[in-house]
């Protein structure tokens, strides 16, 4: 059975494939605001304590889904930037350890 993570990864493959290096850099730098982080911490704490209201549960689940979406997109952007860097710089040099 497919997980939400694997389903999102599959859905985002085409989007990751059309990212330019400039867009990828911006995607990698995306961060939630301090207010959004504070709200997520509050909701996470209430979720762990089992005290979320139905409305808060919906909000928390939506935020978790959005976070997963963004994390997958950022991973694709990092991979694309790494491929772009390696294709312009050449293969990595081997390192010898004594």
Secondary structure as GFF3:
##gff-version 3
##sequence-region A 1 98
A	DSSP	alpha_helix	4	17	.	.	.	ID=ss1
A	DSSP	alpha_helix	21	28	.	.	.	ID=ss2
A	DSSP	alpha_helix	34	49	.	.	.	ID=ss3
A	DSSP	alpha_helix	54	89	.	.	.	ID=ss4
###
